Amino acid sequence: MSSLQIRSELFVLDTPPHHGLPGLKMTAKRYHTPFSDPQGLTLLFAHGVGAHKEHWEPMLRYLFSHQNSQQPNRIREAWCFDWLNHGDAAVINKTALERRSPGDVSIAEWAAAIASFVKSPYLRGHRLVGLGHSAGSSAIILSTRAFPMRNQPFVAVFLLEPSMLTRELWMTHLMERETLMRRSMSATLRRPSMFDTWEEAANYYRKRKPWAGWDHEAFDVFQQHGFHTVSIRDGSKKETKVALKCDLKHEALAYRDVESHFEATDQYTRLCHVVPVHIVFGTMHDYIPSYFQDCMTDVSQGRSPASVKRVPGAGHGILQQTPEALARVVSIGLNSITIDSTSHLLHRL
């Protein structure tokens, strides 16, 4: 691992109202190095179900290191967002989430929050690249609906093991998809969410899939940022426990948000004709069947990615399994963005 110093800052951002309710808060981290180039690219990252913004950190360290060797450095800064009921956002929004039904924080709502941030002064004059993993791919794609096709904010988009599929293909494989959805939800709800110590929490997850197959740095990030301490009352006695930040009901019900993936696939089909969309798959079909990949690269249906790369030995958890190899592939894609690549940024005006 490079000794390159990466600095980070935590932000708590307002989001648009949703169905007449005040918007939830979105937590984000901004990453940059002492060598960041003001003319470089600003990368926006969205994670998958059950993850949180810090899951990007191992890959980001490799990516900053790769890009730091370029002349000039291609990266200005990176922003990683929490889904509004995941990570630090789940803790900050706890009271507001209790007033909403579990699962009532869709990918589309998160996408609207990301789009609102893209329009904010934080990014005025920046050249943006969107990157999403799994469900985060749909969030990045759906965020582009807030902009006219001729005025898209991104100079490029990277989709890493996207969970996107057309409604027609979902219906074709309906029994298989619904069975897997129920299994994913059931497995999530069976997991314990509270432990006596940090060590107990880490030991439980370290021995089980998919965490047992993660890169050690990715697991360390999960252990450090996926949990927090909570106080609970046992009769007259108050105890301190270690709990997951994301309520398991919210995580489980996120698997049911298939509508957002259908809508993202439709938007991607339009977007890829005006913005270069790079797709990265793992070579193992451990969770997402091959027809998901075929769908995303079906030129006959107008889905024409700018590039398709595959990372050997990686599956759907590519971000956590092979962060260094993933960074190399993304770095190659970033190098293909020319200095005169422009997006018609509304917030530049």
N, C-alpha and C positions, 0 to 999 in steps of 0.2 A: 504494500500500500504506500502511495506517495505521502511525503511529509508536508505536502502543500497545505497551507493554512486556509481553512474555509470558515468564514464568519457567518453567523445566522442571527436573525432577529424575529421575534414572535409578534404577530399582528392579530387583532380581533376585529373583524370587518363586518359592517352592516350588510344585510341582504334585502332584496325587494320583498314587499308584502306578498303573502301567499293565501289565496282564497279568502281575502278579507282579514286575515290574521297578520299581526306584525311579523316581519321577517326574522328568522333565526339568525344567530351569529355564525360567521364562518371564520375559523381559525386558519392561519397561514404562517408559513415561515419563509423568509427571504434569505437566500444564500448568495454570497459573493466572496471573491478573493481579493487580496491586495493588488492583483494584476488584472482585475476585470477591466475590460475595454468598453468605454462608454458608447462606442460604435458597434459593439457586438450584439449578440442575440439575447433576448430575454426569454427564458424557458418557463412554461407553466405546466405543472404536473398534477394529475388527478389519479388517486389510488383505486384499488378494487374493494370488493365487499370484505369487511372484517379487518381491513388494514387501516393505516393512518398515514399522515403526511410524512412522518419520519422514515417510513419504509423506503423512501427514495434515497436516503442519505448514503448507504454504501455505494450504490450505483453512481450517485452524484459525485462522490469523491473521485472515483475512477474517471468519470466524464470530464470533470474540471481538470484533472491531471492530463488526460489525453489532449484536451483543447488548449491547455496552457503551453503545450509544446508547439502549437501552431503559431505562425507569425502572419498577422497579429492574432492574439487570443480571440477566439470566436464567441465566447460567452461573456455577456455583460452581467447577468445575474439569473437566479432561478427562484421561482416561487412554487411552493408545494402547499396544496389546500387539503383540509380535512372535509370529508363529507359531513353534512350538518348534524348527523347523529353518530359520528365516529370520532375517535381520538379526543383531543382537547375540546373540540366543538361539542361532543356529547356531554362533557362535564359542565361546560358553560351554559349549554341549552337545557340542562336537566329539568328544570322547573317547567319551561315552555314545552318540552317534549312530553311531559306527563299530562299536559292538557290536550295532546293530540293522540290519535290512535297509533299504536305501534305499526311501523311500516309506512306511515304517512309522511315520509320524507323521500320523495322519489329522486331518481337520477336527474329527471327533468328540472326539479326544483333546485338541485345543486348546480346544474348547468346554468340556470338563470342567475344564480349567485356569482358564478365565475364570469359570466358575461357582464354583469354589473361591475365587477372589479376591472375587467378589461377596459371598460369605458371610463374608469376613474382616473384622477390626476396621477396616481401612482405610476401609470404606464404611458403617460403622454410622451410621444416621440420615440417609443421603444419599437424594435422589430421583434415581433412575437412568434414563438414556436410553441404549439400545444402538444403535450405528450400525455397519454392516458394508458393505464394498465387495466385490463379486464373491464369491469363496469366503468372505470374511469375513462376508458376510451369513448364510451357512449356519452359521458358527461362533457368531454372536450368537444365532440362532434355536435352535440345538441346546443352547446353554448354559441355556436356559429349561427343559429337560427335568429339571434338577436340583431343580425346585421344583414343588409342586402347582399346578394351573391356578388355583386360588382364591387362591394366595399368590405370584403372580409378582413378581419384583423390579423390573421396569421399568414406568415410567409411560408410556413410548412406545418404539417401535423404528423405526429408519429403515433401509431396505434400498436400497442404491445399486447399480444394475445387478446385481441378484442373479443367480447362476448356478444357481438352483434350478429343478427340473423334476420332474414325476412320472415314476415308472418306466414307466408306460404310454406317455407321450409319447416318452420316450427310446427305447423299443422300436419305436414307430411310425416314428421317424426314425433307426433304429439305424445304417444304413450311413453316413449323413451324419455322425452324432455320432462314430462310431468313426474315420471318416476324419479329421475335424478333430482328434480327440484324438491320433491318431498324428502328424499334421502338427505339432501344438503341441509334442509331446514331442521329435520329431526336430529341429525348429528350435531348441529349447532346448539339446539336447545337441550341436548343431553349433557353438554359440557358443563363443568362447574365454572362459576364466574367469580367466586370469592374464595380466598385462601388465607391461612393464618400468617404466612410470611412470604416475602418476595422469592425466597429460595424454593419454597413449596410450589409456588405458581410456576416458576421456571422449570422445575423438575417435572411437573405434570405435562407441560406442553412439549418439552424437549424430547420426550419419549414417544410422541404420537405424531401421526401424519396430519397435515403436511409439514408441520414444524420440524420434524426429525430430518427432513431432507433439505432444510434451508442452509444457506451459507452462514457461517458462524457470526459474521458481522450483522447479517439481516436478523438473526435470532436475538442478538444482543440489543439491537434497536427495538425490537418487539418487547423484550423484557423491560427495557428502560422506559419506553414511552407508551406501551399498550396498557399499563396498569396504573393505578393510583391508590392511595390509602384512603379508607373511609372509616367513619366511626359508626358503630351500631350499638343498640342497647339490648342487652340480654337481661331482662327483668330490671333490677335496680343497678346493674353493673354496665358500664360503658366499655366497649372493646374496640380496638383498632384492627382492621382487616385490610387485606390487599385485594382489590377488585379490578376487573376489566373496565376500561373507560367506556367502551361501547356496550350497551345493554344487549344481551344475547337475543332478545326478542326483536330488536331493531335489525340486528345482523341477519337473523334467520329470515325475516320477512322481506329483506332486500332482494332475496332470490326470486320473489314473486313479481318483481317489477319488470316483467318482460316487455311491456308496452313501450317503455323507454328505449329498449334495444331495437324494437321494430322501427320506431321513429328515427333512431340514430342511423340505422341502415339506409333508410330512405334519404336522410339528409346527406350521408356520406356519398351516396350515388350521385347526388347533384354536386356536392362540394369538390369531389376529386377532379372535376373538369376545370376548376378555377384555382384550386390550391393544391400543391404537391402533397400527397398523402403517402407516407412511408409506413409499411406494415412489417412488424417483426413477430414471427411465430417461434415456438419451440419445436423441436423435432419429435417430442413425445406427445401422443394424444392421450394424456392421462385424465383430462376432465372435459376438454372441448373436442368433440369429434372432428374428423377431417372435413365434413361438409360445411362447418363454420368457415374454415379457411377457403374452401372452394367458393363459398358465397361471396366472400370479401374480394375475391380476385376474378369474379365472373365478368369478363370483358363483354360477353354477349348481352349482359344486362346493364351495361354502362358503368360497371365498377372497375376503374382502371387506376390502380395505385401507381405512384411514381416509382416505387421499388418494393420488393418483397425479399426479406432476409429471414433465415432460419438459424437459430442458435442450437448447436448440437448439445444433447444431454439435458435440455431444458423442457419443461412442460408448461402447464398453464401458470404455475407460480414462477415464471421466468425472472421476475424482479427480485424475488427472495432467493431463488435457487442459484442463479448465475449472474450476479450483479456486474462482475468485471467483464464477462463476455458480452453482456447486454450493452454496457457502456461503449465497448469497441464498435459494435454495430451501429449504435445511435450516433457515435462520433463520425463514422463514415457518412451517414446521412446528413449530418450538420455541415460537413465539409462540402457537400454538393450544393449548398445554398450560396449563391453568388452574392457578392457585395452589393450588386444593384437589384437583388430580389426585393421587391417592394410589395407591401400590402396597402390597400387603400384605407388607412386607419382614420376612422372618424375622430378619434381622440387626439389626432395630430393637429387638428385645426384649431 
